[in-house]
Amino acid sequence: MDKVKRPDKRAERSRRTREKVVEAARELFVAQGYGATSLQEVADRAGVAVQTVYFVFRNKRTLFKDVVDTSIAGDTEPVATMDREWFRAACAEPTAAGQLRAHVRGTREILGRVAPIMPLIAAAAATDPEIAAQWPDGPDPRYTVQYAAAKALAGKPDIRPGISIEMAADLLFGLLSPQLYLIFVRDRDWSPDTWEEWARTALTSQLCADPG
């Protein structure tokens, strides 16, 4: 009889510790800024020894990159956005209106996590060349995702005639940007639900054919 593989308790403890440290760092970076936050403060918030933080992440730059990456993904799994179940399911919707509804909902979840740290990335990169090097110049990964969504939209029966993939990608990239999300939700005090409905309605009116 095959032996049942038991959970690796040490690996599970390491995973939980890493998640606690990343969450503590995210809270402190958002509240205080990257430069003003020390690894000792992160360790205290996470309830671990500072030596543990150094052992797992080596330095604050690496921890910051992990905070950004896990904020985008929503977890620590190394799965790209376009390979995530929510994105694939949205692209598989049979209509453009259905895809936009699912795509905006999924994007809202990401923006709720990512938008608050976007100003931190810009500020940290401006003062630390090594952090700036972690986000090299080149195609914006967010645009790559939106272009893939636009390609899926192009084949739907209710797409507005004459809309190119490039135009659809530009509209998705602009209207679903972290900057615009922050303007409405943080600066103008919209609820995430209100933002989601507005973004879905705006994109549907621009990208879907008029009914009838």
BAPATI-979112 format. One record per residue (C-alpha): residue in three letters; residue number from 1; x, y, z. Coordinates in nm, 3 decimals. Layout:
<pases>
   rest    nr         x         y         z
    ALA   NUM         X         Y         Z
...
</pases>
This chain:
<pases>
   rest    nr         x         y         z
    MET     1     0.000     0.000     0.000
    ASP     2     0.130     0.340    -0.093
    LYS     3     0.214     0.561     0.199
    VAL     4     0.005     0.872     0.237
    LYS     5     0.222     1.175     0.190
    ARG     6     0.206     1.384     0.502
    PRO     7     0.203     1.762     0.486
    ASP     8     0.543     1.921     0.526
    LYS     9     0.489     2.110     0.851
    ARG    10     0.817     2.298     0.821
    ALA    11     0.731     2.419     0.470
    GLU    12     0.385     2.521     0.586
    ARG    13     0.531     2.719     0.878
    SER    14     0.776     2.889     0.642
    ARG    15     0.493     2.982     0.405
    ARG    16     0.283     3.128     0.685
    THR    17     0.580     3.325     0.820
    ARG    18     0.653     3.465     0.476
    GLU    19     0.290     3.570     0.432
    LYS    20     0.284     3.740     0.774
    VAL    21     0.600     3.936     0.697
    VAL    22     0.477     4.043     0.353
    GLU    23     0.141     4.156     0.491
    ALA    24     0.307     4.348     0.774
    ALA    25     0.545     4.514     0.530
    ARG    26     0.260     4.607     0.297
    GLU    27     0.067     4.773     0.582
    LEU    28     0.372     4.969     0.698
    PHE    29     0.486     5.071     0.349
    VAL    30     0.138     5.208     0.271
    ALA    31     0.107     5.385     0.606
    GLN    32     0.462     5.526     0.636
    GLY    33     0.630     5.496     0.297
    TYR    34     0.911     5.270     0.184
    GLY    35     1.200     5.484     0.306
    ALA    36     1.058     5.546     0.653
    THR    37     0.991     5.179     0.726
    SER    38     1.262     4.967     0.889
    LEU    39     1.289     4.589     0.881
    GLN    40     1.277     4.592     1.261
    GLU    41     0.935     4.756     1.243
    VAL    42     0.821     4.496     0.991
    ALA    43     0.944     4.216     1.218
    ASP    44     0.767     4.365     1.518
    ARG    45     0.441     4.399     1.323
    ALA    46     0.468     4.042     1.193
    GLY    47     0.559     3.901     1.535
    VAL    48     0.889     3.749     1.424
    ALA    49     1.256     3.813     1.492
    VAL    50     1.424     4.061     1.262
    GLN    51     1.683     3.793     1.183
    THR    52     1.397     3.589     1.032
    VAL    53     1.313     3.875     0.796
    TYR    54     1.675     3.900     0.685
    PHE    55     1.699     3.522     0.642
    VAL    56     1.388     3.502     0.422
    PHE    57     1.423     3.824     0.220
    ARG    58     1.789     3.929     0.263
    ASN    59     1.709     4.301     0.244
    LYS    60     1.430     4.557     0.229
    ARG    61     1.445     4.589    -0.152
    THR    62     1.370     4.220    -0.199
    LEU    63     1.088     4.239     0.055
    PHE    64     0.940     4.540    -0.126
    LYS    65     0.945     4.353    -0.458
    ASP    66     0.767     4.062    -0.293
    VAL    67     0.503     4.296    -0.153
    VAL    68     0.438     4.432    -0.502
    ASP    69     0.431     4.090    -0.668
    THR    70     0.195     3.936    -0.415
    SER    71    -0.031     4.241    -0.425
    ILE    72    -0.072     4.194    -0.800
    ALA    73    -0.127     3.819    -0.777
    GLY    74    -0.328     3.808    -0.457
    ASP    75    -0.123     3.514    -0.329
    THR    76     0.228     3.374    -0.335
    GLU    77     0.171     3.132    -0.623
    PRO    78     0.400     3.200    -0.923
    VAL    79     0.113     3.221    -1.174
    ALA    80     0.098     3.507    -1.424
    THR    81    -0.221     3.715    -1.451
    MET    82    -0.305     3.580    -1.797
    ASP    83    -0.283     3.225    -1.661
    ARG    84    -0.511     3.297    -1.367
    GLU    85    -0.849     3.126    -1.363
    TRP    86    -1.046     3.451    -1.340
    PHE    87    -0.872     3.598    -1.648
    ARG    88    -0.914     3.283    -1.857
    ALA    89    -1.279     3.254    -1.756
    ALA    90    -1.343     3.617    -1.850
    CYS    91    -1.186     3.572    -2.193
    ALA    92    -1.397     3.259    -2.246
    GLU    93    -1.724     3.449    -2.200
    PRO    94    -1.930     3.418    -2.521
    THR    95    -2.010     3.790    -2.547
    ALA    96    -1.808     4.109    -2.520
    ALA    97    -2.048     4.243    -2.257
    GLY    98    -2.004     3.928    -2.049
    GLN    99    -1.626     3.940    -2.082
    LEU   100    -1.615     4.305    -1.979
    ARG   101    -1.831     4.237    -1.674
    ALA   102    -1.601     3.956    -1.559
    HIS   103    -1.282     4.137    -1.657
    VAL   104    -1.373     4.455    -1.469
    ARG   105    -1.468     4.252    -1.162
    GLY   106    -1.137     4.066    -1.165
    THR   107    -0.942     4.386    -1.228
    ARG   108    -1.118     4.555    -0.938
    GLU   109    -0.985     4.287    -0.703
    ILE   110    -0.629     4.349    -0.825
    LEU   111    -0.659     4.728    -0.812
    GLY   112    -0.789     4.715    -0.456
    ARG   113    -0.458     4.554    -0.358
    VAL   114    -0.221     4.725    -0.602
    ALA   115    -0.340     5.083    -0.641
    PRO   116    -0.239     5.194    -0.288
    ILE   117     0.121     5.082    -0.344
    MET   118     0.168     5.230    -0.692
    PRO   119     0.277     5.572    -0.556
    LEU   120     0.524     5.386    -0.331
    ILE   121     0.685     5.217    -0.629
    ALA   122     0.739     5.548    -0.804
    ALA   123     0.878     5.715    -0.491
    ALA   124     1.107     5.426    -0.402
    ALA   125     1.235     5.388    -0.759
    ALA   126     1.313     5.760    -0.773
    THR   127     1.546     5.739    -0.473
    ASP   128     1.687     5.387    -0.506
    PRO   129     1.843     5.284    -0.841
    GLU   130     1.841     4.918    -0.738
    ILE   131     1.465     4.928    -0.691
    ALA   132     1.424     5.109    -1.022
    ALA   133     1.620     4.828    -1.187
    GLN   134     1.357     4.578    -1.067
    TRP   135     1.109     4.746    -1.302
    PRO   136     1.316     4.802    -1.617
    ASP   137     1.197     5.007    -1.911
    GLY   138     1.005     4.812    -2.171
    PRO   139     0.650     4.703    -2.247
    ASP   140     0.421     4.766    -1.951
    PRO   141     0.309     4.426    -1.816
    ARG   142    -0.032     4.574    -1.745
    TYR   143    -0.071     4.671    -2.111
    THR   144     0.031     4.319    -2.214
    VAL   145    -0.256     4.182    -2.004
    GLN   146    -0.506     4.433    -2.142
    TYR   147    -0.396     4.362    -2.498
    ALA   148    -0.462     3.992    -2.444
    ALA   149    -0.809     4.078    -2.313
    ALA   150    -0.868     4.301    -2.616
    LYS   151    -0.773     4.018    -2.854
    ALA   152    -1.035     3.798    -2.688
    LEU   153    -1.294     4.075    -2.718
    ALA   154    -1.229     4.110    -3.090
    GLY   155    -1.391     3.776    -3.169
    LYS   156    -1.716     3.836    -2.981
    PRO   157    -2.043     3.887    -3.174
    ASP   158    -2.146     4.205    -2.991
    ILE   159    -1.818     4.395    -3.027
    ARG   160    -1.867     4.742    -3.171
    PRO   161    -1.793     4.743    -3.545
    GLY   162    -1.470     4.918    -3.640
    ILE   163    -1.304     4.883    -3.298
    SER   164    -0.947     4.762    -3.345
    ILE   165    -0.765     4.546    -3.095
    GLU   166    -0.527     4.835    -3.031
    MET   167    -0.813     5.076    -2.955
    ALA   168    -0.979     4.824    -2.724
    ALA   169    -0.649     4.762    -2.545
    ASP   170    -0.592     5.136    -2.503
    LEU   171    -0.938     5.183    -2.351
    LEU   172    -0.889     4.893    -2.111
    PHE   173    -0.542     5.015    -2.020
    GLY   174    -0.660     5.371    -1.953
    LEU   175    -0.995     5.321    -1.782
    LEU   176    -0.873     5.035    -1.564
    SER   177    -0.554     5.209    -1.457
    PRO   178    -0.444     5.226    -1.091
    GLN   179    -0.416     5.603    -1.125
    LEU   180    -0.780     5.646    -1.227
    TYR   181    -0.893     5.399    -0.962
    LEU   182    -0.716     5.603    -0.694
    ILE   183    -0.869     5.928    -0.818
    PHE   184    -1.220     5.793    -0.776
    VAL   185    -1.188     5.556    -0.478
    ARG   186    -0.924     5.730    -0.268
    ASP   187    -0.953     6.096    -0.367
    ARG   188    -1.327     6.120    -0.445
    ASP   189    -1.436     5.859    -0.190
    TRP   190    -1.620     5.632    -0.434
    SER   191    -1.688     5.280    -0.311
    PRO   192    -1.519     4.999    -0.507
    ASP   193    -1.868     4.884    -0.609
    THR   194    -1.944     5.226    -0.757
    TRP   195    -1.612     5.231    -0.942
    GLU   196    -1.673     4.881    -1.081
    GLU   197    -2.018     4.973    -1.213
    TRP   198    -1.886     5.295    -1.367
    ALA   199    -1.590     5.122    -1.535
    ARG   200    -1.807     4.840    -1.670
    THR   201    -2.067     5.083    -1.804
    ALA   202    -1.805     5.310    -1.963
    LEU   203    -1.622     5.023    -2.132
    THR   204    -1.943     4.857    -2.248
    SER   205    -2.064     5.179    -2.408
    GLN   206    -1.730     5.223    -2.586
    LEU   207    -1.664     4.864    -2.693
    CYS   208    -2.002     4.697    -2.741
    ALA   209    -2.241     4.749    -3.029
    ASP   210    -2.561     4.940    -2.953
    PRO   211    -2.843     4.694    -2.877
    GLY   212    -3.116     4.657    -3.135
</pases>
